[in-house]
């Protein structure tokens, strides 16, 4: 069950959840609050409840490319790298659903 493989936590405003250049050990799903993502080109986007972040480093097996900071108190669910890989193997439709979000994000960076 997915709930058994995740960790829920809450952080205060200003807390840095992801720092550029560090290894990607997991991904996050926002349950509540707002985060700001500072993109490699200096652009910024905000994410809110129901959105995810941190997946790119897991999919590419590269270091983090963005910095993510809580703008409000944030509650997230964290999913570790190995659990994420198992989840995608077990439920490949999740990969397909994520592709649309990733494509939109990349198009925004390129077409920005």
C-alpha positions in Angstrom: 0.0 0.0 0.0 1.3 3.5 -0.9 0.6 5.0 2.5 3.0 2.5 4.1 5.8 3.7 1.8 5.4 7.5 2.4 6.2 9.9 5.2 4.0 12.9 6.0 5.6 16.0 7.5 5.0 19.7 8.0 7.5 22.5 7.6 7.3 26.3 8.4 7.4 29.1 5.9 10.9 29.7 4.6 12.0 26.1 4.9 14.0 24.8 1.9 12.7 21.4 0.9 15.0 20.9 -2.1 18.4 22.6 -2.8 19.9 22.7 -6.3 22.9 20.4 -6.8 22.1 17.8 -4.2 21.2 14.2 -5.0 17.5 13.4 -5.4 16.6 10.9 -2.7 12.8 11.2 -3.1 9.9 13.2 -4.4 7.1 15.2 -2.7 3.4 15.6 -3.0 1.9 18.8 -1.5 -1.1 18.2 0.7 -1.4 21.8 1.9 0.4 25.1 1.6 2.4 26.8 -1.2 6.0 26.3 -2.3 8.1 28.4 -4.7 10.3 26.6 -7.2 13.3 28.5 -8.4 14.2 27.1 -11.8 17.7 26.7 -13.3 17.2 29.8 -15.5 16.1 31.9 -12.5 12.4 31.7 -13.3 10.0 31.0 -10.5 6.8 29.0 -10.3 4.4 28.4 -7.4 2.9 25.0 -6.6 0.0 24.2 -4.3 -2.0 21.3 -2.9 -2.2 18.3 -5.1 1.0 19.1 -7.1 4.3 17.3 -6.9 7.9 18.2 -7.1 11.3 16.5 -6.9 10.5 13.9 -9.5 12.9 15.0 -12.2 16.0 14.0 -10.2 14.5 10.6 -9.7 13.5 10.1 -13.3 16.9 11.3 -14.7 19.1 10.0 -11.9 20.8 13.4 -11.7 21.3 16.0 -9.0 18.5 18.4 -8.2 18.1 21.2 -10.7 15.8 23.5 -8.8 15.4 25.0 -5.4 12.1 24.5 -3.6 11.1 26.7 -0.6 8.0 26.7 1.5 6.1 30.0 1.1 3.5 29.1 3.8 3.4 26.3 6.3 3.5 23.2 4.1 2.4 19.6 4.7 3.9 17.1 2.2 4.1 13.4 1.6 7.6 12.2 0.8 8.2 9.1 -1.3 11.7 7.7 -1.4 13.5 6.9 -4.7 13.2 3.1 -4.4 9.5 3.3 -3.4 8.9 5.7 -6.3 10.5 3.2 -8.8 8.4 0.4 -7.4 5.3 2.5 -7.6 5.9 3.2 -11.3 6.6 -0.4 -12.0 3.4 -1.5 -10.2 1.2 1.3 -11.6 2.6 2.4 -15.0 -0.5 4.7 -15.5 1.0 7.0 -13.0 4.0 7.5 -15.3 1.6 8.5 -18.1 -0.2 11.0 -15.9 3.1 12.5 -14.8 4.2 13.0 -18.4 1.6 15.7 -19.1 2.7 17.7 -16.0 6.4 17.3 -16.9 5.7 18.3 -20.5 3.9 21.5 -19.4 6.7 22.4 -17.0 9.4 21.9 -19.7 7.4 23.8 -22.2 7.0 26.7 -19.8 10.8 26.8 -19.3 11.5 26.7 -23.0 8.7 28.9 -24.2 8.5 30.9 -21.0 
